[in-house]
């Protein structure tokens, strides 16, 4: 199942919350800040031991004080105009996060709009990639419930249009 909801991803009651992290995994603003605030300082401690994460890849921690059991920290690309492999790196983020969620035995996963905040990836283009990758993945992992958690009305509108177009 795949749907778009609005809200703060740190408050989602799912097995896995995907974080829009940076390569240091040592915290930032936006989604990352909200997740760390809600999870408490033990999350940062666990992240420190991971030694960072390359762009396009993802790493797992526990959820600590979050409602979620795990956090999958995915590192999206910084938008540099679109000719530096940004599309494929963003697609990799979604694929790697979904693969890890499945390996963890998760039944539900919440995604933010990775790279569309501080990393400036165009929101329409990013959402089309996100929906395509999740749809493809659900062909083989149909039991998984995936939520796109949108922080603003514009992002929610983009996802709703894309999801309707697929139905
Ligand atoms: P990135 O650095 O990957 O661009 P950001 O966290 O800056 O990540 O932003 C990614 C997207 O998440 C943006 O659309 C932003 O508006 C949205 N966002 C910010 N805070 C939250 C939150 N608490 N829950 C869900 N989405 C959020």
Backbone and ligand atoms as CSV (ligand in chain L), in Angstrom:
chain,resi,resn,atom,element,x,y,z
A,1,UNK,N,N,0.835,-1.194,0.000
A,1,UNK,CA,C,0.000,0.000,0.000
A,1,UNK,C,C,0.883,1.263,0.000
A,2,UNK,N,N,0.431,2.263,-0.711
A,2,UNK,CA,C,1.227,3.480,-0.876
A,2,UNK,C,C,0.303,4.681,-0.759
A,3,UNK,N,N,0.650,5.615,0.140
A,3,UNK,CA,C,-0.178,6.828,0.225
A,3,UNK,C,C,0.638,8.025,0.693
A,4,UNK,N,N,0.054,9.207,0.499
A,4,UNK,CA,C,0.691,10.445,0.925
A,4,UNK,C,C,-0.127,11.033,2.066
A,5,UNK,N,N,0.566,11.466,3.123
A,5,UNK,CA,C,-0.105,12.099,4.264
A,5,UNK,C,C,0.658,13.390,4.583
A,6,UNK,N,N,0.009,14.278,5.343
A,6,UNK,CA,C,0.755,15.467,5.749
A,6,UNK,C,C,1.121,15.342,7.218
A,7,UNK,N,N,2.192,15.997,7.618
A,7,UNK,CA,C,2.580,15.973,9.023
A,7,UNK,C,C,4.072,16.013,9.235
A,8,UNK,N,N,4.442,15.782,10.495
A,8,UNK,CA,C,5.838,15.732,10.930
A,8,UNK,C,C,6.251,14.264,10.965
A,9,UNK,N,N,7.227,13.906,10.169
A,9,UNK,CA,C,7.601,12.493,10.043
A,9,UNK,C,C,8.048,11.888,11.383
A,10,UNK,N,N,8.592,12.718,12.265
A,10,UNK,CA,C,9.077,12.210,13.552
A,10,UNK,C,C,7.936,11.675,14.424
A,11,UNK,N,N,6.708,12.037,14.086
A,11,UNK,CA,C,5.555,11.606,14.883
A,11,UNK,C,C,4.838,10.402,14.267
A,12,UNK,N,N,5.349,9.880,13.163
A,12,UNK,CA,C,4.650,8.786,12.474
A,12,UNK,C,C,4.788,7.464,13.243
A,13,UNK,N,N,3.694,6.773,13.362
A,13,UNK,CA,C,3.699,5.456,14.011
A,13,UNK,C,C,3.913,4.359,12.984
A,14,UNK,N,N,5.163,4.137,12.634
A,14,UNK,CA,C,5.530,3.117,11.642
A,14,UNK,C,C,6.718,2.325,12.180
A,15,UNK,N,N,7.045,1.214,11.538
A,15,UNK,CA,C,8.210,0.423,11.965
A,15,UNK,C,C,9.515,1.140,11.630
A,16,UNK,N,N,9.563,1.756,10.446
A,16,UNK,CA,C,10.784,2.437,9.994
A,16,UNK,C,C,10.469,3.865,9.574
A,17,UNK,N,N,11.195,4.808,10.156
A,17,UNK,CA,C,11.175,6.185,9.651
A,17,UNK,C,C,12.457,6.384,8.853
A,18,UNK,N,N,12.318,6.867,7.630
A,18,UNK,CA,C,13.499,7.177,6.827
A,18,UNK,C,C,13.882,8.628,7.087
A,19,UNK,N,N,15.157,8.835,7.367
A,19,UNK,CA,C,15.668,10.180,7.628
A,19,UNK,C,C,16.345,10.725,6.373
A,20,UNK,N,N,16.159,12.021,6.108
A,20,UNK,CA,C,16.912,12.695,5.047
A,20,UNK,C,C,18.193,13.208,5.693
A,21,UNK,N,N,19.200,12.339,5.736
A,21,UNK,CA,C,20.426,12.627,6.485
A,21,UNK,C,C,21.479,13.268,5.583
A,22,UNK,N,N,22.581,13.680,6.180
A,22,UNK,CA,C,23.733,14.111,5.373
A,22,UNK,C,C,24.866,13.102,5.575
A,23,UNK,N,N,25.952,13.257,4.811
A,23,UNK,CA,C,26.984,12.211,4.794
A,23,UNK,C,C,27.666,11.999,6.142
A,24,UNK,N,N,27.606,13.006,7.021
A,24,UNK,CA,C,28.255,12.827,8.331
A,24,UNK,C,C,27.386,11.993,9.272
A,25,UNK,N,N,26.099,11.958,9.031
A,25,UNK,CA,C,25.104,11.337,9.936
A,25,UNK,C,C,25.131,11.978,11.324
A,26,UNK,N,N,25.669,13.181,11.410
A,26,UNK,CA,C,25.807,13.808,12.739
A,26,UNK,C,C,24.792,14.918,12.988
A,27,UNK,N,N,23.704,14.864,12.266
A,27,UNK,CA,C,22.622,15.806,12.552
A,27,UNK,C,C,22.641,17.028,11.666
A,28,UNK,N,N,21.446,17.578,11.469
A,28,UNK,CA,C,21.283,18.762,10.640
A,28,UNK,C,C,19.952,19.396,10.943
A,29,UNK,N,N,19.424,20.150,9.990
A,29,UNK,CA,C,18.119,20.786,10.196
A,29,UNK,C,C,17.014,19.948,9.574
A,30,UNK,N,N,15.900,20.563,9.290
A,30,UNK,CA,C,14.807,19.907,8.569
A,30,UNK,C,C,14.364,18.594,9.199
A,31,UNK,N,N,14.218,17.592,8.375
A,31,UNK,CA,C,13.766,16.274,8.816
A,31,UNK,C,C,14.725,15.714,9.870
A,32,UNK,N,N,16.006,15.832,9.586
A,32,UNK,CA,C,17.024,15.291,10.483
A,32,UNK,C,C,16.926,15.908,11.880
A,33,UNK,N,N,16.745,17.228,11.926
A,33,UNK,CA,C,16.619,17.906,13.219
A,33,UNK,C,C,15.394,17.429,13.974
A,34,UNK,N,N,14.270,17.304,13.261
A,34,UNK,CA,C,13.019,16.870,13.906
A,34,UNK,C,C,13.157,15.453,14.453
A,35,UNK,N,N,13.819,14.578,13.682
A,35,UNK,CA,C,13.988,13.182,14.117
A,35,UNK,C,C,14.898,13.117,15.346
A,36,UNK,N,N,16.012,13.846,15.303
A,36,UNK,CA,C,16.932,13.813,16.455
A,36,UNK,C,C,16.295,14.410,17.708
A,37,UNK,N,N,15.539,15.484,17.547
A,37,UNK,CA,C,14.864,16.078,18.723
A,37,UNK,C,C,13.903,15.093,19.353
A,38,UNK,N,N,13.140,14.404,18.519
A,38,UNK,CA,C,12.129,13.478,19.047
A,38,UNK,C,C,12.755,12.182,19.564
A,39,UNK,N,N,13.870,11.763,18.969
A,39,UNK,CA,C,14.486,10.491,19.360
A,39,UNK,C,C,15.328,10.610,20.622
A,40,UNK,N,N,15.835,11.830,20.893
A,40,UNK,CA,C,16.700,12.018,22.068
A,40,UNK,C,C,18.169,11.818,21.723
A,41,UNK,N,N,19.065,12.170,22.666
A,41,UNK,CA,C,20.515,12.205,22.389
A,41,UNK,C,C,21.143,10.842,22.087
A,42,UNK,N,N,20.505,9.773,22.484
A,42,UNK,CA,C,21.078,8.441,22.227
A,42,UNK,C,C,21.144,8.139,20.730
A,43,UNK,N,N,20.272,8.781,19.953
A,43,UNK,CA,C,20.315,8.552,18.499
A,43,UNK,C,C,21.619,9.100,17.921
A,44,UNK,N,N,21.987,10.311,18.349
A,44,UNK,CA,C,23.232,10.915,17.844
A,44,UNK,C,C,24.436,10.062,18.246
A,45,UNK,N,N,24.387,9.532,19.450
A,45,UNK,CA,C,25.471,8.669,19.914
A,45,UNK,C,C,25.607,7.435,19.022
A,46,UNK,N,N,24.473,6.831,18.694
A,46,UNK,CA,C,24.512,5.650,17.828
A,46,UNK,C,C,25.011,6.034,16.429
A,47,UNK,N,N,24.583,7.202,15.949
A,47,UNK,CA,C,25.010,7.660,14.619
A,47,UNK,C,C,26.519,7.887,14.566
A,48,UNK,N,N,27.082,8.413,15.661
A,48,UNK,CA,C,28.529,8.684,15.714
A,48,UNK,C,C,29.340,7.433,15.426
A,49,UNK,N,N,28.842,6.312,15.879
A,49,UNK,CA,C,29.571,5.050,15.717
A,49,UNK,C,C,29.490,4.512,14.288
A,50,UNK,N,N,28.638,5.096,13.449
A,50,UNK,CA,C,28.453,4.569,12.087
A,50,UNK,C,C,29.501,5.089,11.105
A,51,UNK,N,N,30.186,6.173,11.463
A,51,UNK,CA,C,31.254,6.680,10.601
A,51,UNK,C,C,30.785,7.276,9.286
A,52,UNK,N,N,29.628,7.878,9.267
A,52,UNK,CA,C,29.135,8.548,8.059
A,52,UNK,C,C,28.525,7.580,7.059
A,53,UNK,N,N,28.084,8.144,5.932
A,53,UNK,CA,C,27.390,7.338,4.921
A,53,UNK,C,C,27.513,8.052,3.574
A,54,UNK,N,N,27.894,7.330,2.511
A,54,UNK,CA,C,28.018,7.993,1.204
A,54,UNK,C,C,26.661,8.401,0.623
A,55,UNK,N,N,26.655,9.386,-0.241
A,55,UNK,CA,C,25.437,9.819,-0.926
A,55,UNK,C,C,24.835,8.651,-1.721
A,56,UNK,N,N,23.527,8.521,-1.618
A,56,UNK,CA,C,22.824,7.440,-2.320
A,56,UNK,C,C,22.683,6.175,-1.497
A,57,UNK,N,N,23.420,6.109,-0.370
A,57,UNK,CA,C,23.379,4.917,0.487
A,57,UNK,C,C,22.543,5.197,1.739
A,58,UNK,N,N,22.383,4.175,2.574
A,58,UNK,CA,C,21.577,4.323,3.789
A,58,UNK,C,C,22.112,3.417,4.890
A,59,UNK,N,N,21.935,3.840,6.135
A,59,UNK,CA,C,22.352,3.042,7.298
A,59,UNK,C,C,21.251,3.029,8.358
A,60,UNK,N,N,21.226,1.957,9.148
A,60,UNK,CA,C,20.141,1.739,10.117
A,60,UNK,C,C,20.585,2.051,11.542
A,61,UNK,N,N,19.688,2.688,12.297
A,61,UNK,CA,C,19.834,2.763,13.763
A,61,UNK,C,C,18.501,2.374,14.389
A,62,UNK,N,N,18.528,2.262,15.696
A,62,UNK,CA,C,17.268,2.084,16.430
A,62,UNK,C,C,16.487,3.402,16.427
A,63,UNK,N,N,15.233,3.333,16.863
A,63,UNK,CA,C,14.397,4.535,16.888
A,63,UNK,C,C,14.493,5.319,18.187
A,64,UNK,N,N,15.087,4.674,19.225
A,64,UNK,CA,C,15.192,5.322,20.542
A,64,UNK,C,C,13.822,5.825,21.008
A,65,UNK,N,N,13.682,7.138,21.274
A,65,UNK,CA,C,12.389,7.587,21.823
A,65,UNK,C,C,11.298,7.806,20.775
A,66,UNK,N,N,11.622,7.530,19.535
A,66,UNK,CA,C,10.591,7.669,18.491
A,66,UNK,C,C,9.572,6.538,18.628
A,67,UNK,N,N,8.406,6.751,18.059
A,67,UNK,CA,C,7.432,5.664,17.983
A,67,UNK,C,C,7.922,4.546,17.064
A,68,UNK,N,N,8.778,4.886,16.116
A,68,UNK,CA,C,9.301,3.898,15.163
A,68,UNK,C,C,10.371,3.034,15.815
A,69,UNK,N,N,10.457,1.777,15.368
A,69,UNK,CA,C,11.467,0.864,15.909
A,69,UNK,C,C,12.860,1.183,15.384
A,70,UNK,N,N,12.900,1.566,14.110
A,70,UNK,CA,C,14.194,1.849,13.469
A,70,UNK,C,C,14.141,3.154,12.699
A,71,UNK,N,N,15.331,3.738,12.526
A,71,UNK,CA,C,15.488,4.851,11.588
A,71,UNK,C,C,16.457,4.379,10.501
A,72,UNK,N,N,16.070,4.566,9.259
A,72,UNK,CA,C,16.986,4.327,8.141
A,72,UNK,C,C,17.454,5.701,7.668
A,73,UNK,N,N,18.735,5.968,7.847
A,73,UNK,CA,C,19.313,7.271,7.502
A,73,UNK,C,C,19.784,7.210,6.054
A,74,UNK,N,N,19.048,7.866,5.176
A,74,UNK,CA,C,19.378,7.846,3.746
A,74,UNK,C,C,19.958,9.201,3.364
A,75,UNK,N,N,21.031,9.170,2.574
A,75,UNK,CA,C,21.694,10.421,2.197
A,75,UNK,C,C,21.362,10.750,0.742
A,76,UNK,N,N,20.546,11.776,0.577
A,76,UNK,CA,C,20.162,12.212,-0.764
A,76,UNK,C,C,21.232,13.105,-1.373
A,77,UNK,N,N,21.170,13.274,-2.713
A,77,UNK,CA,C,22.133,14.142,-3.387
A,77,UNK,C,C,21.782,15.621,-3.217
A,78,UNK,N,N,22.803,16.448,-3.202
A,78,UNK,CA,C,22.603,17.898,-3.289
A,78,UNK,C,C,22.327,18.205,-4.758
A,79,UNK,N,N,21.287,18.999,-5.034
A,79,UNK,CA,C,20.957,19.365,-6.418
A,79,UNK,C,C,22.029,20.294,-6.973
A,80,UNK,N,N,22.617,19.891,-8.145
A,80,UNK,CA,C,23.650,20.734,-8.772
A,80,UNK,C,C,23.292,21.016,-10.218
A,81,UNK,N,N,21.991,21.019,-10.524
A,81,UNK,CA,C,21.556,21.337,-11.879
A,81,UNK,C,C,20.996,20.155,-12.644
A,82,UNK,N,N,21.230,18.939,-12.153
A,82,UNK,CA,C,20.588,17.760,-12.736
A,82,UNK,C,C,21.484,16.901,-13.614
A,83,UNK,N,N,22.693,17.368,-13.925
A,83,UNK,CA,C,23.572,16.605,-14.820
A,83,UNK,C,C,24.697,15.892,-14.061
A,84,UNK,N,N,24.565,15.837,-12.749
A,84,UNK,CA,C,25.631,15.203,-11.939
A,84,UNK,C,C,25.144,13.902,-11.312
A,85,UNK,N,N,24.223,13.239,-11.989
A,85,UNK,CA,C,23.748,11.950,-11.485
A,85,UNK,C,C,22.763,12.066,-10.339
A,86,UNK,N,N,22.192,13.256,-10.160
A,86,UNK,CA,C,21.287,13.461,-9.018
A,86,UNK,C,C,20.078,12.525,-9.048
A,87,UNK,N,N,19.486,12.329,-10.246
A,87,UNK,CA,C,18.288,11.472,-10.340
A,87,UNK,C,C,18.604,10.052,-9.867
A,88,UNK,N,N,19.700,9.512,-10.379
A,88,UNK,CA,C,20.041,8.126,-10.037
A,88,UNK,C,C,20.422,8.009,-8.562
A,89,UNK,N,N,21.120,9.010,-8.035
A,89,UNK,CA,C,21.494,8.960,-6.611
A,89,UNK,C,C,20.246,9.019,-5.728
A,90,UNK,N,N,19.276,9.820,-6.131
A,90,UNK,CA,C,18.044,9.888,-5.340
A,90,UNK,C,C,17.288,8.556,-5.429
A,91,UNK,N,N,17.227,7.988,-6.624
A,91,UNK,CA,C,16.568,6.685,-6.791
A,91,UNK,C,C,17.250,5.625,-5.925
A,92,UNK,N,N,18.580,5.668,-5.873
A,92,UNK,CA,C,19.353,4.724,-5.042
A,92,UNK,C,C,18.970,4.845,-3.577
A,93,UNK,N,N,18.791,6.077,-3.109
A,93,UNK,CA,C,18.382,6.311,-1.720
A,93,UNK,C,C,17.101,5.561,-1.394
A,94,UNK,N,N,16.112,5.729,-2.263
A,94,UNK,CA,C,14.826,5.062,-2.027
A,94,UNK,C,C,14.983,3.550,-2.092
A,95,UNK,N,N,15.702,3.062,-3.101
A,95,UNK,CA,C,15.886,1.605,-3.246
A,95,UNK,C,C,16.613,1.032,-2.034
A,96,UNK,N,N,17.695,1.692,-1.618
A,96,UNK,CA,C,18.482,1.176,-0.488
A,96,UNK,C,C,17.684,1.226,0.810
A,97,UNK,N,N,16.932,2.297,1.013
A,97,UNK,CA,C,16.124,2.402,2.238
A,97,UNK,C,C,15.055,1.308,2.261
A,98,UNK,N,N,14.423,1.060,1.128
A,98,UNK,CA,C,13.377,0.028,1.066
A,98,UNK,C,C,13.972,-1.364,1.288
A,99,UNK,N,N,15.116,-1.611,0.703
A,99,UNK,CA,C,15.778,-2.908,0.880
A,99,UNK,C,C,16.100,-3.138,2.358
A,100,UNK,N,N,16.639,-2.123,3.020
A,100,UNK,CA,C,16.968,-2.253,4.449
A,100,UNK,C,C,15.699,-2.476,5.276
A,101,UNK,N,N,14.633,-1.751,4.951
A,101,UNK,CA,C,13.376,-1.916,5.694
A,101,UNK,C,C,12.874,-3.351,5.571
A,102,UNK,N,N,12.976,-3.891,4.384
A,102,UNK,CA,C,12.525,-5.269,4.160
A,102,UNK,C,C,13.392,-6.249,4.938
A,103,UNK,N,N,14.711,-6.027,4.926
A,103,UNK,CA,C,15.633,-6.892,5.672
A,103,UNK,C,C,15.342,-6.850,7.166
A,104,UNK,N,N,14.890,-5.702,7.664
A,104,UNK,CA,C,14.565,-5.559,9.089
A,104,UNK,C,C,13.241,-6.240,9.433
A,105,UNK,N,N,12.504,-6.615,8.426
A,105,UNK,CA,C,11.197,-7.222,8.670
A,105,UNK,C,C,10.108,-6.197,8.924
A,106,UNK,N,N,10.325,-4.956,8.499
A,106,UNK,CA,C,9.337,-3.889,8.724
A,106,UNK,C,C,8.075,-4.147,7.911
A,107,UNK,N,N,6.958,-3.732,8.495
A,107,UNK,CA,C,5.673,-3.821,7.788
A,107,UNK,C,C,5.241,-2.441,7.277
A,108,UNK,N,N,5.796,-1.384,7.894
A,108,UNK,CA,C,5.408,-0.031,7.489
A,108,UNK,C,C,6.625,0.906,7.502
A,109,UNK,N,N,6.671,1.790,6.519
A,109,UNK,CA,C,7.805,2.703,6.341
A,109,UNK,C,C,7.282,4.099,6.009
A,110,UNK,N,N,7.870,5.125,6.619
A,110,UNK,CA,C,7.516,6.509,6.287
A,110,UNK,C,C,8.720,7.201,5.654
A,111,UNK,N,N,8.492,7.833,4.510
A,111,UNK,CA,C,9.542,8.572,3.798
A,111,UNK,C,C,9.261,10.067,3.815
A,112,UNK,N,N,10.285,10.891,4.010
A,112,UNK,CA,C,10.146,12.330,3.733
A,112,UNK,C,C,10.470,12.558,2.257
A,113,UNK,N,N,10.296,13.792,1.797
A,113,UNK,CA,C,10.675,14.145,0.419
A,113,UNK,C,C,12.177,14.431,0.420
A,114,UNK,N,N,12.967,13.359,0.344
A,114,UNK,CA,C,14.431,13.438,0.466
A,114,UNK,C,C,15.008,14.415,-0.565
A,115,UNK,N,N,15.947,15.217,-0.118
A,115,UNK,CA,C,16.716,16.174,-0.954
A,115,UNK,C,C,15.953,17.430,-1.376
A,116,UNK,N,N,14.660,17.544,-1.040
A,116,UNK,CA,C,13.895,18.692,-1.560
A,116,UNK,C,C,13.900,19.913,-0.636
A,117,UNK,N,N,14.612,19.814,0.492
A,117,UNK,CA,C,14.702,20.956,1.399
A,117,UNK,C,C,16.032,21.668,1.195
A,118,UNK,N,N,16.913,21.534,2.167
A,118,UNK,CA,C,18.221,22.184,2.100
A,118,UNK,C,C,18.997,21.775,0.843
A,119,UNK,N,N,18.761,20.577,0.316
A,119,UNK,CA,C,19.508,20.073,-0.842
A,119,UNK,C,C,18.918,20.511,-2.180
A,120,UNK,N,N,17.769,21.221,-2.135
A,120,UNK,CA,C,17.244,21.973,-3.298
A,120,UNK,C,C,16.884,21.167,-4.548
A,121,UNK,N,N,16.645,19.876,-4.407
A,121,UNK,CA,C,16.194,19.062,-5.551
A,121,UNK,C,C,14.784,19.532,-5.925
A,122,UNK,N,N,14.470,19.745,-7.222
A,122,UNK,CA,C,13.119,20.207,-7.588
A,122,UNK,C,C,12.055,19.223,-7.090
A,123,UNK,N,N,11.055,19.717,-6.350
A,123,UNK,CA,C,10.100,18.823,-5.690
A,123,UNK,C,C,9.320,17.890,-6.624
A,124,UNK,N,N,8.901,18.398,-7.806
A,124,UNK,CA,C,8.152,17.534,-8.732
A,124,UNK,C,C,9.008,16.378,-9.234
A,125,UNK,N,N,10.206,16.732,-9.603
A,125,UNK,CA,C,11.121,15.732,-10.159
A,125,UNK,C,C,11.481,14.680,-9.095
A,126,UNK,N,N,11.701,15.145,-7.863
A,126,UNK,CA,C,12.039,14.228,-6.769
A,126,UNK,C,C,10.864,13.305,-6.448
A,127,UNK,N,N,9.661,13.862,-6.447
A,127,UNK,CA,C,8.485,13.046,-6.108
A,127,UNK,C,C,8.227,11.989,-7.173
A,128,UNK,N,N,8.446,12.341,-8.440
A,128,UNK,CA,C,8.245,11.366,-9.528
A,128,UNK,C,C,9.211,10.190,-9.351
A,129,UNK,N,N,10.441,10.487,-8.957
A,129,UNK,CA,C,11.434,9.421,-8.728
A,129,UNK,C,C,11.022,8.581,-7.523
A,130,UNK,N,N,10.607,9.249,-6.454
A,130,UNK,CA,C,10.216,8.534,-5.224
A,130,UNK,C,C,9.054,7.585,-5.496
A,131,UNK,N,N,8.030,8.084,-6.167
A,131,UNK,CA,C,6.844,7.257,-6.430
A,131,UNK,C,C,7.204,6.095,-7.351
A,132,UNK,N,N,8.005,6.364,-8.379
A,132,UNK,CA,C,8.400,5.295,-9.308
A,132,UNK,C,C,9.174,4.190,-8.575
A,133,UNK,N,N,10.139,4.586,-7.746
A,133,UNK,CA,C,10.958,3.584,-7.057
A,133,UNK,C,C,10.134,2.771,-6.064
A,134,UNK,N,N,9.259,3.444,-5.330
A,134,UNK,CA,C,8.448,2.706,-4.349
A,134,UNK,C,C,7.474,1.778,-5.073
A,135,UNK,N,N,6.829,2.268,-6.123
A,135,UNK,CA,C,5.917,1.414,-6.916
A,135,UNK,C,C,6.640,0.163,-7.412
A,136,UNK,N,N,7.812,0.360,-7.995
A,136,UNK,CA,C,8.568,-0.783,-8.521
A,136,UNK,C,C,8.888,-1.765,-7.405
A,137,UNK,N,N,9.282,-1.231,-6.271
A,137,UNK,CA,C,9.659,-2.100,-5.148
A,137,UNK,C,C,8.454,-2.885,-4.640
A,138,UNK,N,N,7.312,-2.228,-4.594
A,138,UNK,CA,C,6.112,-2.897,-4.065
A,138,UNK,C,C,5.618,-4.019,-4.980
A,139,UNK,N,N,6.099,-4.050,-6.204
A,139,UNK,CA,C,5.764,-5.168,-7.099
A,139,UNK,C,C,6.305,-6.477,-6.535
A,140,UNK,N,N,7.438,-6.392,-5.842
A,140,UNK,CA,C,8.032,-7.611,-5.274
A,140,UNK,C,C,7.846,-7.700,-3.762
A,141,UNK,N,N,7.480,-6.603,-3.119
A,141,UNK,CA,C,7.286,-6.602,-1.658
A,141,UNK,C,C,5.927,-5.990,-1.352
A,142,UNK,N,N,4.901,-6.592,-1.891
A,142,UNK,CA,C,3.550,-6.032,-1.887
A,142,UNK,C,C,2.929,-5.813,-0.515
A,143,UNK,N,N,3.460,-6.497,0.511
A,143,UNK,CA,C,2.847,-6.387,1.841
A,143,UNK,C,C,3.236,-5.106,2.577
A,144,UNK,N,N,4.299,-4.479,2.124
A,144,UNK,CA,C,4.818,-3.303,2.815
A,144,UNK,C,C,3.875,-2.106,2.668
A,145,UNK,N,N,3.675,-1.386,3.807
A,145,UNK,CA,C,2.893,-0.148,3.750
A,145,UNK,C,C,3.871,1.022,3.707
A,146,UNK,N,N,3.768,1.836,2.691
A,146,UNK,CA,C,4.685,2.973,2.536
A,146,UNK,C,C,3.895,4.272,2.571
A,147,UNK,N,N,4.358,5.192,3.418
A,147,UNK,CA,C,3.742,6.520,3.520
A,147,UNK,C,C,4.738,7.578,3.111
A,148,UNK,N,N,4.310,8.504,2.268
A,148,UNK,CA,C,5.095,9.703,1.994
A,148,UNK,C,C,4.580,10.781,2.932
A,149,UNK,N,N,5.433,11.255,3.819
A,149,UNK,CA,C,4.989,12.252,4.801
A,149,UNK,C,C,5.408,13.638,4.315
A,150,UNK,N,N,4.408,14.448,4.015
A,150,UNK,CA,C,4.648,15.754,3.394
A,150,UNK,C,C,4.486,16.862,4.417
A,151,UNK,N,N,5.460,17.757,4.436
A,151,UNK,CA,C,5.496,18.791,5.464
A,151,UNK,C,C,4.672,20.013,5.085
A,152,UNK,N,N,4.428,20.184,3.789
A,152,UNK,CA,C,3.656,21.357,3.355
A,152,UNK,C,C,2.628,20.935,2.308
A,153,UNK,N,N,1.650,21.830,2.103
A,153,UNK,CA,C,0.517,21.513,1.222
A,153,UNK,C,C,0.974,21.324,-0.221
A,154,UNK,N,N,1.989,22.062,-0.633
A,154,UNK,CA,C,2.451,21.948,-2.015
A,154,UNK,C,C,3.003,20.545,-2.289
A,155,UNK,N,N,3.823,20.067,-1.361
A,155,UNK,CA,C,4.398,18.726,-1.529
A,155,UNK,C,C,3.296,17.666,-1.509
A,156,UNK,N,N,2.359,17.820,-0.599
A,156,UNK,CA,C,1.248,16.857,-0.538
A,156,UNK,C,C,0.491,16.839,-1.869
A,157,UNK,N,N,0.245,18.016,-2.438
A,157,UNK,CA,C,-0.452,18.109,-3.724
A,157,UNK,C,C,0.303,17.382,-4.830
A,158,UNK,N,N,1.608,17.537,-4.841
A,158,UNK,CA,C,2.436,16.876,-5.868
A,158,UNK,C,C,2.291,15.358,-5.753
A,159,UNK,N,N,2.418,14.839,-4.549
A,159,UNK,CA,C,2.308,13.383,-4.353
A,159,UNK,C,C,0.911,12.882,-4.672
A,160,UNK,N,N,-0.094,13.628,-4.262
A,160,UNK,CA,C,-1.473,13.170,-4.526
A,160,UNK,C,C,-1.731,13.085,-6.016
A,161,UNK,N,N,-1.256,14.065,-6.762
A,161,UNK,CA,C,-1.445,14.033,-8.227
A,161,UNK,C,C,-0.731,12.827,-8.831
A,162,UNK,N,N,0.490,12.576,-8.383
A,162,UNK,CA,C,1.251,11.450,-8.929
A,162,UNK,C,C,0.585,10.120,-8.599
A,163,UNK,N,N,0.104,10.003,-7.379
A,163,UNK,CA,C,-0.511,8.731,-6.966
A,163,UNK,C,C,-1.811,8.508,-7.715
A,164,UNK,N,N,-2.578,9.566,-7.928
A,164,UNK,CA,C,-3.833,9.429,-8.687
A,164,UNK,C,C,-3.537,9.007,-10.123
A,165,UNK,N,N,-2.507,9.598,-10.696
A,165,UNK,CA,C,-2.174,9.296,-12.080
A,165,UNK,C,C,-1.833,7.819,-12.267
A,166,UNK,N,N,-1.357,7.191,-11.215
A,166,UNK,CA,C,-0.959,5.785,-11.292
A,166,UNK,C,C,-2.120,4.834,-11.094
A,167,UNK,N,N,-3.208,5.346,-10.512
A,167,UNK,CA,C,-4.300,4.434,-10.135
A,167,UNK,C,C,-5.086,3.964,-11.346
L,1,LIG,P1,P,17.397,17.554,2.473
L,1,LIG,O1,O,18.626,18.081,3.168
L,1,LIG,O2,O,17.545,16.102,2.047
L,1,LIG,O3,O,16.926,18.457,1.395
L,1,LIG,P2,P,15.443,18.542,4.434
L,1,LIG,O4,O,15.206,17.946,5.757
L,1,LIG,O5,O,16.075,19.884,4.363
L,1,LIG,O6,O,16.280,17.449,3.614
L,1,LIG,O7,O,14.072,18.613,3.628
L,1,LIG,C1,C,13.447,17.526,2.959
L,1,LIG,C2,C,11.950,17.758,2.881
L,1,LIG,O8,O,11.348,17.461,4.141
L,1,LIG,C3,C,11.523,19.185,2.559
L,1,LIG,O9,O,10.412,19.113,1.675
L,1,LIG,C4,C,11.077,19.739,3.921
L,1,LIG,O10,O,10.065,20.719,3.790
L,1,LIG,C5,C,10.495,18.506,4.573
L,1,LIG,N1,N,10.472,18.490,6.047
L,1,LIG,C6,C,11.107,19.326,6.929
L,1,LIG,N2,N,10.840,18.952,8.202
L,1,LIG,C7,C,10.019,17.865,8.132
L,1,LIG,C8,C,9.374,17.031,9.098
L,1,LIG,N3,N,9.527,17.225,10.404
L,1,LIG,N4,N,8.592,16.004,8.660
L,1,LIG,C9,C,8.428,15.774,7.326
L,1,LIG,N5,N,9.004,16.524,6.368
L,1,LIG,C10,C,9.785,17.557,6.756
